[in-house]
Amino acid sequence: VPMAFAETFKALSDPVRREILVLLKKEKLSRRNRETFEMTGATISYHLKILKKADLIRETKYKNFIY
């Protein structure tokens, strides 16, 4: 169980990831929304991976989109 806390705190320690969570509270986002952030798609994917690993977000697939 302590490892889960460590992953959660690591995920929440970054301001970009906190901003992603705030945006997700308002609406579903897909990777196409990356223009919201001034960073590459690879960087956004990295942040999303950390948030998923900490079980703070989930992705769903609909047709050709991943939200």
N, C-alpha and C positions, 0 to 999 in steps of 0.2 A: 504493500500500500504506500509506503513512503516514496517509492519511485514515481507513483502517479502524481503526488504533490510536487515533486521536483520538476516533472514535465510541465505541469500546469503553471508553476511559477516561472519557468523558463519561457513558456509561450507568452505569458502576460507581461514579462519584463521589457518587451520591446514595444516602443510607441507605435510603430507601423502596425503590428499585430493587434494592438488595442484599437487602433483606428479601423482596421478591417472588421473587428467584432462590433464596433459601434455602427458601422454601415450595414452589417448583416442584421442587426436588430431592426432596421428600418425596412429592408427589402432583400429579396434574393438577388444574388449577384452571380454573374458568370465571369469567366476569365476575359471575356470581351470588354468588361468594365475596367480593364487595367489602365485606361486613360485617366481614371480618377487619381492614380498614383503616378508620380514621376519616377518610374523605375521600370526595369525590363520585365518581360513576362517570366523569365527564369527566376528573378528575385521574388516576384509575387508568388510563384509556385513554391519556392522555398518556404516562405512565410506560411502559406496555406498548409504545407506538409507538416510543419511544426504544430499548427493549430489542430489539425486532424489527429496527429499523434497524441496530443494532450486531450483528445476527445472533446474539444471545445466547439468544433464545427463538424458538419457532415456534408458530403456531397451527394447530390441526386442527379441522375441523368434523365434527360427528356429530349427525345429525338437526337439531334446532333449537338446538343448543348449539355454542359455540366455546370450545375449551379451549386 
